[in-house]
Amino acid sequence: MTRRSLAIPLAAAALIGAGPAAPVPTLEYAFTATVAVAPAVELGTVDGGRKRFIAITGGTINGPLLNGSVLPGGGDWQTILPGGLTRVEARYFLEADDGAVIEVTNPGVRTGSAEVIERLAKGEDVDPSAYYFRTTPRFDVAPGKHEWLRRHAFVARGIRRPDKVQIDFYVVR
C-alpha cells in the first residue's frame, strides 16, 4: 500500500473519532399492543415468496405511555421467503382512551429456521426465543396529546401466538 492510499482511511478514522459523536440511543418501553387476528388468507407463491394476508379483528393497548384499543380492520401483509425470512407490513388503527385515533404502519422482519417459520405460518404456538421478530413502526395522528408518536422513532418486538400477536413498542431516545 502506498502512503497516499493509507491517507484516506486514516483521515476517515480521524473524523469518526474513538466513539459516537452523540449519546448512544436508548429504548424506553411505551406500550404493548395485543392484536387479535383472523386466520391467514393465502395468496400463493408470487415472485419466489409465499404471500399471505392476516386481518386484524381488534385488541388492546396497555402501557405507561399509551392505553386504549386496537380497532378492527387493517391487517398484516406477509411474504414468507425461502430460508426462514418473513417480511411483514402491518397497517391498522389504534384508539387511545381519550378517543384519539392513531394510524400505525409497521414494517419488519421475522426470521428463524425454516421449520419454525412454517410452524408459525400454520398458527402453532412457538417459543418466542426460537425466532426474531422486530419492526419499525410509524404513527400518524392529529395534532394534540398524542402527537409525540409522530415525533419519535420506534422499534418493536413481536410475539406470534395462534390467534393474536403481542407487540411491545419502544421509543428510541
N, C-alpha and C positions, 0 to 999 in steps of 0.2 A: 504494500500500500504506500502511496506517495504521501508526502506531508500535506498536500492540498486535499486529497480525498479524506484525510483524517479531520481536517478543519471543520467540515460541515457537521459531522456527528458530534464533535466536541462543542461546537458553537450551540447546537440544539440542546445539548445536555446542560450547558451553562444557562440557557434561557429557561429551561424547565426547572432547574434547581434541584435541591435534595428532597423536596417533598411537595405536597399540593400547594397551590398558590392561594387557596381559600380553605376555610374549615371543611373538614370531611362531612358530607351529608349524613344525617341520622334519620331514623324512621320513628314516627310516633303513631301508635295504634289509634285509629279513628273510629272504626265500627266494623261489625260483621253483618253481612247480608246472608240470610238463609233463604235460598231461592228454590221454590218448588218448581219442578219441571215435568213435562209430559214425556211419553215415550218418543224416541227419535223417529224422525221421518228420514228414510234412506233414499238418497238420490241415485246412488251407484257410483261407479268409478268414472271420474272425469279428469283428464289430463294427469293421470297417474295417481290420483288421490281419491279416497272414498269420501264422498260428500254427504253430509247429514245436516238436519235442522232439528233443534230441540226447542220446543215452545216453552216459554215461561208462563206459569199459571198463578203466581203470587209469591208471597213470602213476607219476611220481617227483616228489619234492620235495627240493630241494637249496639250501642257503644257510648263511649264518653263524649264523642263529638257529634253524633247524629243518631236519631231514633225515628222509627216510622215503619213503613211497609213497602214491599216490592209490589208494584201494580201488575195485574195480569196483562199479558200482551208482550210483544217483543220476543226475543229468542237468542239462541246461540247457533251460529253457523260454523260448522266444523269441517275440516279437511284432515282425514287420517292418512298420513303418508307412510310408505314403507320404511321400516327401520325404527319404528316406535316414536315418531314425531306427529303430534296433532296440533294444527293451527286452529285457534279459536277466535271468534269475533262475535261478542255478545252485544246486543243493543236492547235497552229496556228503560223503564222509568221507576223512580223511587218517589214516594210521597212522605215528606217529613211530618212529624207530629203536628206541626203548625199549619199543614195543608200545602206547603210549597211543593211543587212538582219538579223533580230533578231528572234530567236525561243522562243516561250512562252509556258510553261507548267503551267497550272493554276488550281490546285485542290481547292475545297472549299465546302461550305455548304450553302444551302438556307433553312430557316425554317420559318414557320408561321403556322397559323391554317390550318387544312385540307382543309377548304373552300378556303382560299387564295391561297394555293399551287395549288389546282385544277384550279382556275381561271387563274393563271399564266401559267399552262400547256396548257390551252385552247387558250392562246395567248391574253388574255384580258389585258387591261391597269389597273394596280393595284397601288394604292398609295404606294410608297416605304417605308413609315413608318409602313405599315402593315406586313412587313416581314423583316427578317435578311438575308443578302446575302454577305458573306465575303469569300475571297480566299487568298491563299498564293503563289503568282506567283514566278516562277523561270525563268531565262533567260539564253540562250546560244547565244553567239555572238563571232565572230573572234576578236583576239586582235586588239586594236586600240581605237578610240574615245569613243566607247560605251561599252568598257569592264567593266566600273563601274557597269553596270547592273548585271554582273556575281558576283561582289564582294560585294554585299549588299543583305540584306534580305528585302523583301517587303510584304506588306499586301495591299489588295484591297477591295473596296466596290462596289457591283454591283447593278444596277437598271435594271430590265427586262421590256422592252416595247414590244408591239406586233410584231414589225419587226426588233428590234435591242436590244442590251444590251449596257448600258453605264457603263464603269468600271473606277473608279478613283483609280490610283496606288499611293501608298505612300512608300517612302524609310524609313526603320527603322534605325534611327540614334542612 
